[in-house]
Every structure is written in structure tokens, then in C-alpha cells.
Amino acid sequence: MRNKINSTNKKTLLLIAGLMIVATIIGIYLLLQQRREYVIESAQSPQYKTMLPSGKTIQQLGGWNRVSPPNTTPVYSYNDTLEGVQIGVTQQPLPEAFKREPELQTSKLAERDNATIKFNAGNTTVYMGNSARGPQSLYLTKNGLLVLVKSQRKISENAWITYIQALQ
């Protein structure tokens, strides 16, 4: 009878040990899945300091969208509205070529794209181009970022000034 009890105890212990191993494997798998989801989620957000309009969160703006291909300098954008017009705001760290003379390099980039209107939004110089069909393009550097803004229709210069000054 003692052998039957020892045999039953051994089977029970083996069953418990097997269940513990399975539970441990499942736990590790779930932890790895959570980490993987975090890595994927964080890869969808800029890993550099960005700017948003004062009083708005990226969630309110629909989140970040990576607009650059993989294995290139990450460039992110968000969408907003200004004067009831849809705008897209793209940001990236200043490229190396811009770091020594950001103002000059931004003006060259803007000129190449026919953005010949120049105005100031506080301490920020802005270059703007107007399309005959209505869309506008803005080029500026602020807080160590190169910022490009596109609108679907014409927006007043005063509204642009207020918006750019609100970027923090």
C-alpha cells in the first residue's frame, strides 16, 4: 500500500511540476508579447523632442505618422486644422547640413520649392509658398527641428503666426 501512495505522490508531483513549467512558459510568452507591443508602439512615436500646439495633445491630433521610409532619418507628422482648413505638420531633427546655418539652409530649401514669402512668427523666420490652386507650404526651423507645414487652402498670415508661436 505504501508503494501505491508513493507512486500516486510521484505522479501528482510530476503533474504539478509540469503545470508549473507550462505556466512559466505562458507567463514568459505574455511578457514578451507586452514588450513587443511596447516596442512596436514606441517605434510609431518620435524618439526626439517634438513640438505640438499649446493646449493640444498628440492623441487629440490623431497621433504621429511616420512619413519617412525605414532605415532613414525618422520624420513624423500630425494633422490639425487652422481656420477650418486641414493642415499637415511634419517635423524632424535638423539635418546635419542645417545645423551650422539653419536660417540659410531653410531659406534655400524654401526657395527651391518656390516659397518666397518671408515673415516672422516671434523669433521664428517662416518661408511660405502659395499655390495658384490654394494650398500653402511653410518652411521653418524651431527648437532644433526642421518643420514643414502644408495646408489644403489659403490661411491668413496672422493665423499662421499665432499657430507657429503656439508650437512648443
C-alpha positions as CSV (number, residue, x, y, z in Angstrom):
1,M,0.0,0.0,0.0
2,R,2.9,2.3,0.7
3,N,4.2,1.9,-2.8
4,K,0.8,2.9,-4.2
5,I,0.8,6.1,-2.1
6,N,4.4,6.9,-3.2
7,S,3.5,6.2,-6.8
8,T,0.5,8.5,-6.6
9,N,2.5,11.2,-4.9
10,K,5.2,11.0,-7.6
11,K,2.6,11.3,-10.3
12,T,1.0,14.2,-8.5
13,L,4.3,15.9,-8.1
14,L,5.2,15.4,-11.7
15,L,1.8,16.8,-12.8
16,I,2.3,19.8,-10.6
17,A,5.9,20.4,-11.9
18,G,4.6,20.0,-15.4
19,L,1.8,22.6,-14.8
20,M,4.3,25.0,-13.3
21,I,6.6,24.7,-16.3
22,V,3.7,25.3,-18.7
23,A,2.5,28.3,-16.5
24,T,6.1,29.7,-16.6
25,I,6.3,29.4,-20.3
26,I,2.9,31.1,-20.8
27,G,3.9,33.9,-18.4
28,I,7.2,34.5,-20.3
29,Y,5.3,34.4,-23.6
30,L,2.8,37.0,-22.3
31,L,5.6,39.3,-21.0
32,L,7.4,39.1,-24.3
33,Q,4.2,39.9,-26.2
34,Q,3.7,43.0,-24.0
35,R,7.3,44.1,-24.6
36,R,6.9,43.5,-28.4
37,E,3.7,45.6,-28.4
38,Y,5.5,48.4,-26.5
39,V,8.5,48.3,-28.9
40,I,6.1,48.5,-31.9
41,E,4.1,51.3,-30.3
42,S,7.2,53.3,-29.4
43,A,8.5,52.9,-32.9
44,Q,5.5,54.8,-34.1
45,S,6.4,57.8,-31.9
46,P,9.3,60.2,-32.4
47,Q,12.4,59.4,-30.4
48,Y,13.3,63.0,-30.3
49,K,11.8,66.1,-28.8
50,T,8.9,67.4,-30.9
51,M,6.5,70.4,-30.8
52,L,2.7,70.5,-30.6
53,P,0.4,73.5,-30.5
54,S,-0.1,74.7,-26.9
55,G,-3.1,73.1,-25.3
56,K,-3.3,70.1,-27.6
57,T,-2.1,66.5,-27.2
58,I,-0.9,64.2,-29.9
59,Q,-3.9,62.0,-29.1
60,Q,-6.2,65.0,-29.9
61,L,-4.4,65.4,-33.2
62,G,-4.8,61.8,-34.2
63,G,-1.3,60.5,-33.3
64,W,2.0,60.6,-35.0
65,N,2.5,59.3,-38.6
66,R,6.0,58.3,-39.7
67,V,6.4,59.7,-43.2
68,S,10.0,58.7,-43.9
69,P,10.9,55.2,-45.1
70,P,12.5,52.7,-42.7
71,N,16.3,52.9,-42.3
72,T,16.3,56.7,-43.0
73,T,16.2,59.7,-40.6
74,P,12.8,59.5,-38.9
75,V,10.4,62.2,-40.0
76,Y,7.0,62.3,-38.3
77,S,3.8,64.3,-38.9
78,Y,0.4,65.0,-37.4
79,N,-2.7,66.6,-38.8
80,D,-4.5,69.6,-37.4
81,T,-6.9,72.3,-38.5
82,L,-6.4,76.1,-38.7
83,E,-9.1,78.5,-39.7
84,G,-11.2,75.4,-40.5
85,V,-8.6,74.2,-43.0
86,Q,-6.8,70.8,-42.8
87,I,-3.0,71.2,-42.3
88,G,-0.2,68.6,-42.0
89,V,2.7,69.4,-39.8
90,T,6.0,67.5,-40.4
91,Q,8.9,67.6,-38.0
92,Q,12.4,66.1,-38.0
93,P,15.6,66.9,-36.2
94,L,17.7,69.5,-38.0
95,P,19.7,67.7,-40.7
96,E,23.5,67.9,-40.4
97,A,23.7,70.4,-43.3
98,F,21.3,72.7,-41.4
99,K,23.0,72.8,-38.0
100,R,25.6,75.4,-38.8
101,E,23.3,77.8,-40.6
102,P,19.7,76.7,-40.1
103,E,18.3,80.0,-41.3
104,L,20.3,80.0,-44.6
105,Q,19.6,76.3,-45.3
106,T,15.9,76.7,-44.6
107,S,15.7,79.7,-46.9
108,K,17.5,77.7,-49.7
109,L,15.1,74.8,-49.2
110,A,12.1,77.1,-49.3
111,E,13.4,78.9,-52.4
112,R,13.9,75.7,-54.2
113,D,10.2,74.9,-53.6
114,N,9.1,78.5,-54.6
115,A,8.3,79.5,-51.0
116,T,9.3,83.1,-51.5
117,I,7.1,84.9,-48.9
118,K,9.0,85.6,-45.7
119,F,7.6,86.6,-42.4
120,N,8.4,86.3,-38.7
121,A,6.4,84.5,-36.0
122,G,8.0,85.8,-32.9
123,N,11.7,84.8,-33.2
124,T,11.0,82.3,-35.9
125,T,11.5,83.1,-39.6
126,V,8.9,81.5,-41.8
127,Y,9.1,81.0,-45.5
128,M,5.7,80.4,-47.3
129,G,4.7,79.4,-50.7
130,N,1.3,79.8,-52.2
131,S,-0.1,77.6,-54.9
132,A,-2.4,79.1,-57.5
133,R,-4.9,76.4,-56.5
134,G,-4.9,77.5,-52.9
135,P,-2.6,75.2,-50.9
136,Q,0.2,76.7,-48.9
137,S,3.6,75.4,-47.8
138,L,5.6,76.7,-44.9
139,Y,9.3,76.1,-44.0
140,L,10.8,76.9,-40.7
141,T,13.3,75.8,-38.0
142,K,12.4,76.0,-34.4
143,N,13.7,74.3,-31.2
144,G,16.3,72.3,-33.2
145,L,13.7,70.9,-35.6
146,L,13.0,71.4,-39.3
147,V,9.3,71.9,-39.7
148,L,7.3,71.8,-42.9
149,V,3.6,72.6,-42.9
150,K,1.1,72.1,-45.7
151,S,-2.4,73.4,-45.9
152,Q,-5.2,72.5,-48.3
153,R,-6.3,76.1,-48.8
154,K,-5.0,79.6,-48.1
155,I,-4.8,80.6,-44.4
156,S,-4.2,84.1,-43.2
157,E,-0.7,85.1,-42.3
158,N,-1.9,86.2,-38.8
159,A,-3.3,82.8,-38.2
160,W,0.0,81.2,-39.2
161,I,1.9,83.5,-36.9
162,T,-0.3,82.6,-33.9
163,Y,-0.1,78.8,-34.7
164,I,3.7,78.8,-35.1
165,Q,4.2,80.8,-31.9
166,A,2.0,78.3,-30.1
167,L,4.2,75.4,-31.1
168,Q,6.0,74.1,-28.0
